């Protein structure tokens, strides 16, 4: 039996800081109560230490300033247990997080770090995938269902069966959520009508989410086949194959699409023709998406290092640091490493500055050049650049 439970009344707390030390590091926001009584030790709440990160989590304000950041707000999700945080996306003015194993979807106002709403969706142990947004609607899917939520309240407005089971989220192009099914069929799900408008058959399982390329959609499968389709009709634009499975999402880079493959290669494919612009040969299978910043590419390596490439696929530097690049600015490349946020020199890859953040699990770019960090205990911090 499917469950829908909602908390839309914002009962939030903001604790202002004195800036004399970390114990007063700007607001921490959290939901104090809800109709479901989720404030039983697991719900978002104000930190009992007075709005600070714990000593174990650190984030020294002086070190942050030296890296060019200041803390805007801190928010505590439920203490991560069971499945923890499985999805984490900025959707316009909301930051939407999905927590397992019960599929609690929480929306936070990304500007102020205030609680907006939360809702339980689907069944226990049923995976939810990356949320999407179109205006006043938020979309989220499980393996077999597609849910439409009101962006202001979180109220479930509708749900529909998917055409075929999936193991990833969709890409939204106009009124179509385009999926790649585990059985190898791509299809365009009409978000208004609730059914598949078109279908296209690939050779292998589609494990990686598709990506948009203008009015087209690009997909790659476990057999190494890739295809560009017209997003509105599903008509084929081009199709070819690489030599190994593709299991992680490709990335658009200028006029190319970067396809990481388990054949130890990163392929740059021309977005108009599908022909190879260049190929970079790595020493390990590639299972993570590259980061595209301007003319440069930062590729997480299988052994935990980072590889920097130029726009022609030439290697600029490699770093043994186990880190995931998040964003790049004039200051350098910011990456989430083991229990830390680090700044890497864009020319050499050397770590020039770092700040401790215990349990650092993920970082994503936010609005206005901000950086949003998440710990494995559900603590979320928004950092704003110091102008």
BAKENU-851599 format. One record per residue (C-alpha): x, y, z. Coordinates in steps of 0.5 Angstrom, whole numbers, plus 2048, in hexadecimal, padded with zeros to 3 digits. Last residue first. Layout:
// BAKENU-851599
XYZ ...
***
This chain:
// BAKENU-851599
84284E7FA 8428497FF 83F8437FC 8398407FF 839839803 833835804 83483080A 82F82980A 830824810 82D81E80E 832819812 83681780C 83781F80B 834823806 838829802 83482F7FE 8398347FA 83783B7F8 83883E7F2 8318427F1 82D83B7F2 8308357F5 8368307F2 8368297F5 83A8267FB 83981F7FD 83B81A803 83F81E808 83F81A80E 84481F812 84482680F 84C82880F 84E82E80B 85382E806 858832802 85D8327FC 85C82B7FA 8608297F4 85D8287EE 86282C7EA 85F8317E5 8588317E9 85B8317F0 85682D7F4 8528307FA 85082A7FF 849829803 84B824808 84981D80B 84C819806 84B81E800 8468227FD 8498267F7 84A82E7F5 84E82F7EF 8528367EF 85183D7F2 84E8407EB 84883B7EC 8478337EB 84282F7EE 8418287F1 8478247F0 84781D7F4 84D81B7F8 8528167F9 85881A7F8 85D8167F4 85D81C7EF 85E81C7E7 8608227E3 85E8257DC 85C81F7D8 85A8207D1 85381F7CF 8528257CB 84F8297D0 8548297D5 8548237DA 8558227E1 85581C7E4 85381B7EC 8558157F0 8518107F4 8538097F0 84D80A7EB 84F8117E9 84B8177EA 84B81B7E4 84C8227E3 84B8257DD 84D82C7DA 84B8317D5 8468347D9 8448307DF 8428297DD 8428247E3 84381C7E1 83E8177E3 8408117E7 84180A7E5 84780A7E0 84B8037E0 8528047E2 8598077DF 85580C7DB 85580D7D3 8538147D1 84F8147CA 84E81A7C5 84981D7C1 8458167C0 83F8167BB 8388177BE 83681C7B9 8348227BC 8368217C3 83D81F7C1 83F81A7C6 84581A7CB 8468137CD 8498127D4 84C80B7D4 84E8057D9 8498007D5 8458027DB 8428087D7 84280F7D9 83E8137D3 83F81B7D2 83B81E7CE 83E8237C9 83D82A7C7 83E82D7CE 83E8287D2 8388247D4 83981E7D9 8378177D9 8348137DE 83780D7E1 8368067DF 8398067D8 83B7FF7D6 8417FE7D1 8447FF7CA 8408057C8 83A8057C4 8368097BE 82F80C7BD 82D8137BA 8278177BA 8228127BB 81B8147BC 8188147C3 8138197C1 81481F7C6 81B81D7C9 81E81C7C2 8228167C3 82A8167C4 82C80F7C5 83280B7C9 8338037C9 8398017CE 8357FB7CF 8337FE7D6 82F8037D3 83080B7D1 82B8107D0 82B8177CD 82581B7CC 8238217C7 8208287C7 82782A7CA 82B8257CC 8278227D2 82A81C7D6 8288157D7 8298117DE 82D80C7DF 82B8047DF 8288037D8 8297FC7D7 82B7FA7D1 82A7FA7C9 8258007C9 81E8017C7 81A8077C6 8138097C9 80F80F7C8 8098137CC 80980E7D2 8048107D7 8018157DC 7FE81A7D8 8018207DC 80881D7DD 80981A7D6 80E8147D7 8138147D1 81680D7D0 81C8097D0 81C8027D0 8227FD7D2 81F7F97D8 8217FD7DD 81D8037DA 82080A7D8 81C80F7DA 8198167D6 81581A7DA 81181E7D5 80D8257D5 8138297D3 8198257D4 81A8217DB 82081C7DC 81E8167E0 8208137E6 82380C7E7 8228047E7 81C8047E3 8168007E2 8128007DC 80C8057D9 80C8087E0 8058087E4 80280F7E6 8028137EC 7FE81A7EE 7FE8207F2 80281E7F8 8038247FC 80A8267FD 80782D7FF 80A8327FA 80D82E7F5 80682A7F5 8088227F3 80881E7ED 80A8177EE 80C8127E9 80C80A7EB 8108047E9 8178047EB 81580B7EF 8148117EC 8148197EE 81181F7EB 8118267EF 80B82A7EC 80A8327EC 80F8337E7 81282D7E4 8168297E9 81A8237E9 81C81E7EF 8218197EE 81F8117F0 81B80E7F5 81C8077F7 8178037FA 819800801 813802804 80D8047FF 80C80B7FC 80D8127FE 80D815805 80D81C804 811822807 81082A807 813831806 81883080C 81D83780C 824837809 82383E807 82483E800 8238377FF 81D836802 81D82F804 819829801 819822804 81781C801 816816806 81780F802 81780A808 81E807807 82080C805 820814805 81F8187FF 8218207FF 81F8267FB 82282C7FB 81D8317F9 81D8387F6 81E8357EF 81F82E7F0 82682C7F4 8278257F4 8288207F9 8278187F8 8288127FD 829815804 829810809 827809807 82680680E 82980C813 82A813811 828818817 82281B814 824821810 828827814 82982E810 82E833810 82E83A80D 83283F80A 83983D80B 83F841808 84383F803 84A8417FF 84F83C801 852840807 84B842809 84A83A80A 85083A80E 84E83F812 84783C813 849835815 845830812 84582B818 841825818 84482281E 843828822 83C828820 83982D81B 83683381F 82F835820 82F835827 83282F82A 82B82C82A 82B82C822 82482E820 82082981D 81F824817 81B81E819 81E81881C 81E819823 817819824 81581F820 81281B81A 80B81C81E 80781A818 803821818 80A824818 80F82781D 81582B81E 81782B817 81F82E816 823834815 82A835817 82C83C816 83383F816 83983C819 83883E820 83C838824 84183881E 84483F821 843846822 83E84681D 839848822 83484381E 82C84481D 82883E81F 82383D81A 81D83881C 817835817 810833818 80E833810 807830810 80882B80A 80982580D 80681F809 805818809 803814803 80480C803 8038077FE 800800800 
***
